[in-house]
Amino acid sequence: MQIEKYDFGKIEVDGKKYNHDVIISKSGVDLWWRPNSHWVGISDLGEIIERQPKTVIFGMGYSGVMEVSQEAKEYLEKLGMQVIIEPTKKACEIFNKLFSEKENVIAALHLTC
């Protein structure tokens, strides 16, 4: 799994293009829908928790507008997951590095804002 390109509102992963927020893991790419696309709460973590990653990388958008609630971050940490929160471009770089090192990692990426 490799993130090949990211720009405002679009991402390319393994040759496929997406223009919606995504979750990327070793099992593939899934669209990531939340009632409030600029905020992540505990109720938005179901798909992430099910996959039991070692590391969760949140991409906060092109300009870093999306927020991960402190409660959501602490919840994942209590489950033993490392949480990294960065603007999406940086999050993509970190994901590619950790994934290439065979780490069990998930990227939850907001593509706009």
For each residue, the residues with C-beta under 8 A, 3 or more apart:
1: 13 14 24 25 26 28 29 99
2: 13 14 96 99 100
3: 6 11 12 13 24 92 95 96 107
4: 12 13 14 15
5: 10 11 12
6: 3 10 11 12 88 89 92 109 111
7: 10 11 62
8: 62 111 112
9: 19 62 111 112
10: 5 6 7 17 18 19 111
11: 3 5 6 7 17 18 19 22 92 109 111
12: 3 4 5 6 15 16 17 18
13: 1 2 3 4 16 18 22 24 29
14: 1 2 4 29
15: 4 12
16: 12 13 29
17: 10 11 12
18: 10 11 12 13 22 29 31 111
19: 9 10 11 111
20: 31 32 33 111
21: 31 32 33 34 37 108 109 110 111
22: 11 13 18 29 30 31 32 107 108 109 111
23: 29 30 31 32 47 48 106 107 108 109
24: 1 3 13 28 29 95 106 107 109
25: 1 28 51 53 105 106 107
26: 1 99 104
27: 51
28: 1 24 25
29: 1 13 14 16 18 22 23 24
30: 22 23 47
31: 18 20 21 22 23
32: 20 21 22 23 47 108 109
33: 20 21
34: 21 37 39 40 44
35:
36: 39
37: 21 34 66 110
38: 61 65 66 67 110 113
39: 34 36 66 67 69
40: 34 44 45 58 66 67 68 69 72 108
41: 44 45 69 71 72
42: 45 69 71 72 75
43: 46
44: 34 40 41 72
45: 40 41 42 48 49 72 75 76
46: 43 49 50
47: 23 30 32 50 51
48: 23 45 51 53 56 76 106 108
49: 45 46 52 76 79
50: 46 47
51: 25 27 47 48 106
52: 49 104
53: 25 48 56 81 104 105 106
54: 81 82 103 104 105
55: 81 82 83 84 98 103 104 105 106
56: 48 53 76 81 82 83 84 105 106 108
57: 84 85 86 91 94 95 98 105 106 107 108
58: 40 66 68 83 84 85 86 91 107 108 109 110
59: 66 86 87 88 89 90 91 92 107 108 109 110 111
60: 64 65 66 67 68 85 86 87 88 91 110
61: 38 64 65 66 87 88 110 111 112 113
62: 7 8 9 87 88 89 111 112 113
63: 87 113
64: 60 61 86 87
65: 38 60 61 110 113
66: 37 38 39 40 58 59 60 61 110 113
67: 38 39 40 60
68: 40 58 60 72 73 83 85
69: 39 40 41 42 72 73
70: 73 74
71: 41 42 74 75
72: 40 41 42 44 45 68 69 75 76
73: 68 69 70 76 77 83 85
74: 70 71 77 78
75: 42 45 71 72 78 79
76: 45 48 49 56 72 73 79 81 83
77: 73 74 80 81 82 83
78: 74 75
79: 49 75 76
80: 77
81: 53 54 55 56 76 77
82: 54 55 56 77
83: 55 56 58 68 73 76 77
84: 55 56 57 58 91 94
85: 57 58 60 68 73
86: 57 58 59 60 64 90 91 94
87: 59 60 61 62 63 64 90 91
88: 6 59 60 61 62 91 92 109 110 111
89: 6 59 62 92 93
90: 59 86 87 93 94
91: 57 58 59 60 84 86 87 88 94 95 107 109
92: 3 6 11 59 88 89 95 96 107 109
93: 89 90 96 97
94: 57 84 86 90 91 97 98
95: 3 24 57 91 92 98 99 105 107
96: 2 3 92 93 99 100
97: 93 94 100 101
98: 55 57 94 95 101 103 105
99: 1 2 26 95 96 102 103 105
100: 2 96 97
101: 97 98
102: 99
103: 54 55 98 99
104: 26 52 53 54 55
105: 25 53 54 55 56 57 95 98 99
106: 23 24 25 48 51 53 55 56 57
107: 3 22 23 24 25 57 58 59 91 92 95
108: 21 22 23 32 40 48 56 57 58 59
109: 6 11 21 22 23 24 32 58 59 88 91 92
110: 21 37 38 58 59 60 61 65 66 88 113
111: 6 8 9 10 11 18 19 20 21 22 59 61 62 88
112: 8 9 61 62
113: 38 61 62 63 65 66 110
